[in-house]
Amino acid sequence: MDSTLRLIVSNPVDRLARTIEALLVVAAAPLSVADLADAAEDDPERIETALGLLRERYAEGRSGIVLEHVAGGYAFRAARESADACARIFERPVERGLSQAALETLAIVAYVGPCSRPEIARIRGVAADSAVASLIERGLIVEAGREHGPGGAVRYRTTPLFERVFGLESLAALPRLDDLGEADDLRRRLLDVASAKAS
């Protein structure tokens, strides 16, 4: 074994980076620094250092996969140049048959949530039962408690899968409603709800 390879193999941070790499490959969802530190039984600062090595190794344009910070954690995704080839093998369920009603409902839950079906129906102007059921089935929204009072309606919020699919580090990374365009009726209704909540 030559001296350069021996140095890489014996470097503790590089060994930790390989462990993190394996954890991210087997994980079903993005892993936070705390998750990685627990699993690797290592210090969060060293995890951050090892993640820095992996970010360089798996940067866009350097590899077929890319390390990204998304949904409050770290995960691998296909590089942009490989995305079309991957799409021919794996069809993303969120893109398969997601109706306009489901997209509108998802936007409402993302911007207003947690919110109930009656709230969603009031904002959209039509019933939301089918769209909500579709989004739950796809893992993009989940139950988030109930409204106060007897017979309180179930409230819904988005999931980490929603953030991952849409490439968001968190819901705070959603575009501002003001930036969504003047002609959009749903945007106007969401702005009305936001201003009512603020007052």
C-alpha positions in Angstrom: 0.0 0.0 0.0 1.5 3.3 -1.0 2.0 6.1 1.6 -0.9 8.3 0.2 -3.4 5.5 0.3 -2.2 4.5 3.8 -2.6 8.1 5.0 -6.2 8.3 3.7 -7.2 4.9 5.2 -5.8 5.9 8.6 -7.1 9.4 8.7 -9.8 9.4 11.4 -11.9 12.1 9.7 -11.9 10.3 6.4 -12.9 7.1 8.2 -15.8 9.0 9.9 -16.7 10.4 6.4 -17.0 6.9 5.1 -19.2 5.9 8.0 -21.5 8.9 7.4 -21.5 8.1 3.7 -22.8 4.6 4.5 -25.4 6.0 6.9 -26.7 8.4 4.2 -26.9 5.6 1.6 -29.0 3.3 3.8 -31.2 6.1 5.3 -34.8 6.4 4.1 -34.9 10.1 5.0 -32.5 13.0 5.5 -30.3 12.7 8.6 -29.5 15.6 10.9 -26.0 16.2 12.4 -27.5 15.0 15.7 -28.8 11.8 14.0 -25.4 11.2 12.4 -23.5 11.9 15.7 -25.7 9.4 17.5 -25.4 6.7 14.9 -21.6 7.1 14.5 -21.1 7.7 18.2 -19.0 10.7 17.5 -18.8 14.4 18.2 -21.2 16.8 16.2 -18.2 19.1 15.3 -16.3 16.1 13.8 -19.5 15.1 12.0 -19.7 18.6 10.4 -16.0 18.3 9.4 -16.6 14.9 7.8 -19.7 16.3 6.0 -17.5 19.0 4.6 -15.3 16.3 3.0 -18.4 14.6 1.6 -19.8 17.9 0.2 -16.5 18.3 -1.7 -16.5 14.7 -2.9 -20.2 14.7 -3.9 -20.5 18.2 -5.3 -22.6 18.9 -8.4 -20.5 18.1 -11.5 -18.0 15.9 -9.6 -20.1 12.8 -9.1 -23.3 11.1 -10.2 -24.8 11.7 -6.8 -24.8 14.9 -4.8 -24.9 15.5 -1.1 -27.5 18.1 -0.2 -28.8 19.8 3.0 -32.6 19.3 2.8 -35.5 18.8 5.1 -33.4 19.6 8.2 -30.8 17.0 7.4 -28.4 15.6 4.8 -29.2 13.2 2.0 -27.9 12.0 -1.4 -29.8 12.8 -4.6 -29.0 12.1 -8.3 -26.9 14.8 -10.0 -28.8 17.0 -12.4 -26.9 15.5 -15.4 -28.1 12.0 -14.3 -31.7 12.9 -13.3 -33.2 12.0 -16.7 -31.6 8.6 -16.7 -32.8 8.0 -13.1 -36.3 9.1 -14.0 -36.5 6.4 -16.7 -36.0 3.8 -14.0 -37.6 5.3 -10.9 -40.8 7.3 -11.3 -41.1 9.7 -8.4 -44.6 9.0 -6.8 -45.2 12.7 -6.1 -45.0 13.5 -9.8 -47.3 10.6 -10.9 -50.8 11.8 -11.2 -50.6 14.8 -8.8 -53.7 16.7 -9.7 -54.2 20.5 -9.7 -56.4 20.1 -6.7 -53.7 18.1 -4.9 -51.1 20.8 -5.8 -53.3 23.6 -4.5 -54.1 21.6 -1.3 -50.4 21.0 -0.8 -49.6 24.7 -1.2 -52.3 25.6 1.4 -50.9 23.1 3.9 -47.4 24.2 3.3 -48.1 27.9 3.8 -51.0 27.9 6.3 -50.6 24.5 8.1 -51.2 22.9 10.3 -54.8 23.3 8.9 -57.9 21.2 8.7 -60.0 20.0 5.7 -62.7 22.7 6.4 -59.9 25.4 6.3 -58.5 24.0 3.1 -62.0 23.8 1.5 -62.7 27.4 2.6 -59.5 28.7 1.0 -59.8 26.6 -2.2 -63.6 27.2 -2.4 -64.2 23.4 -3.0 -64.1 20.2 -0.9 -60.6 18.9 -0.2 -61.3 15.3 1.0 -59.9 13.6 -2.1 -56.9 15.8 -2.4 -56.0 15.4 1.3 -56.3 11.6 1.0 -54.1 11.6 -2.0 -51.4 13.7 -0.3 -51.5 11.5 2.8 -51.1 8.4 0.7 -48.1 9.9 -1.0 -46.5 10.8 2.4 -46.5 14.5 1.6 -48.8 15.5 4.5 -49.6 13.9 7.9 -52.0 14.5 10.7 -50.9 17.1 13.2 -53.5 17.0 16.0 -57.0 18.3 16.1 -58.7 21.7 16.3 -59.8 22.7 19.9 -63.3 22.0 21.0 -65.7 19.0 20.7 -65.5 17.1 17.4 -62.4 19.2 16.4 -61.3 18.5 12.8 -58.0 16.8 12.1 -55.3 19.2 11.2 -52.5 18.5 8.6 -48.9 19.5 8.1 -46.3 18.8 5.5 -43.7 16.1 6.0 -39.9 15.9 5.6 -40.6 14.0 2.4 -42.4 17.1 1.0 -39.3 19.2 1.8 -37.0 16.6 0.3 -39.0 16.2 -2.9 -39.2 20.0 -3.4 -35.5 20.6 -2.4 -36.3 22.7 0.7 -34.0 22.8 3.7 -37.2 23.7 5.7 -40.6 25.3 5.2 -38.8 28.7 5.8 -37.3 28.2 2.4 -40.7 28.3 0.6 -40.9 31.3 -1.8 -42.6 34.3 -0.3 -46.3 34.6 -1.3 -45.5 38.1 -2.7 -43.1 36.5 -5.1 -45.6 34.1 -6.6 -47.1 36.4 -9.2 -50.0 38.8 -9.3 -52.5 36.8 -11.4 -52.6 33.7 -9.2 -56.0 33.4 -7.4 -54.7 30.9 -4.9 -51.9 33.3 -4.0 -54.5 36.0 -3.3 -56.5 33.7 -1.1 -53.4 32.6 0.8 -52.4 36.2 1.3 -55.9 36.9 2.7 -55.5 34.1 5.2 -52.0 35.2 6.2 -53.1 38.8 6.8 -56.2 37.6 8.8 -53.9 35.4 11.0 -51.5 38.4 11.6 -54.3 40.7 12.8 
